[in-house]
Amino acid sequence: MNIKELRQRIKQEGLTICRHNIDFNPMQDDELGLLFSEGKWQVYQSYERGGYHIVESFDNEEDACNMIYNYLSIEKKGKDRMKELKKFN
């Protein structure tokens, strides 16, 4: 999937639980995002108080977008499970 398709899936599946930046906007604190540098697609995680680290680098947009999609999907499933568990308390 490319960035346009990723953006659509995020919206359709409600994967907005985690702050993300797939549109090359200025980097914000505590977000998952994409960079394109020196011919590589990089998935990064920024820190709450500035700075960031590269989680993984890819040769193509599709693999980078798939990684972000998978991460956001897992985060949403975890948050949904926590909501369900709180119903039992």
DRENVOGU-500233 format. One record per residue (C-alpha): residue in one letter; x, y, z. Coordinates in steps of 0.05 Angstrom, whole numbers, plus 5000, padded with zeros to 4 digits. Example, Ala and Ser with C-alpha at 12.3 -4.5 7.8 and 13.67 -1.06 7.14 Angstrom:
REM residues 2
A524649105156;S527349795143;
REM end
This chain:
REM residues 89
M500050005000;N502350714988;I501451335031;K494751514999;E492050815012;L494750815083;R491351475097;Q484751185072;R485450555114;I487150945177;K480851355168;Q476250765149;E478650325206;G479050865259;L486450765271;T487451465299;I488951235370;C496351355361;R499252015338;H502251915269;N505352325214;I505052025144;D504552685106;F511652945119;N509253495166;P514153775217;M515753245269;Q511853285334;D513152965401;D511052255413;E508952045344;L510051485294;G511951745225;L515151675157;L521452005131;F524451945062;S531852055064;E537551865018;G533151404977;K530451025038;W523551025071;Q524451065146;V519450935200;Y520951345262;Q518451415333;S519352105363;Y520252215437;E515852595485;R521253115500;G524453175431;G528852725390;Y527052095353;H529751415331;I529051035266;V525150405279;E526650115211;S528850315141;F525850045077;D527550075003;N520350204984;E514250595006;E509749975009;D513849625063;A514350255105;C506850385100;N505249665117;M509449715180;I505850345203;Y499050025187;N500849405226;Y503149805286;L496950245287;S492449625280;I495849285339;E495249915382;K487849975366;K486549245383;G490149335450;K486149955468;D479649605447;R481349015492;M482749475551;K475949805541;E472649115542;L476348915606;K474249555641;K467049355630;F468148765677;N470749195735;
REM end
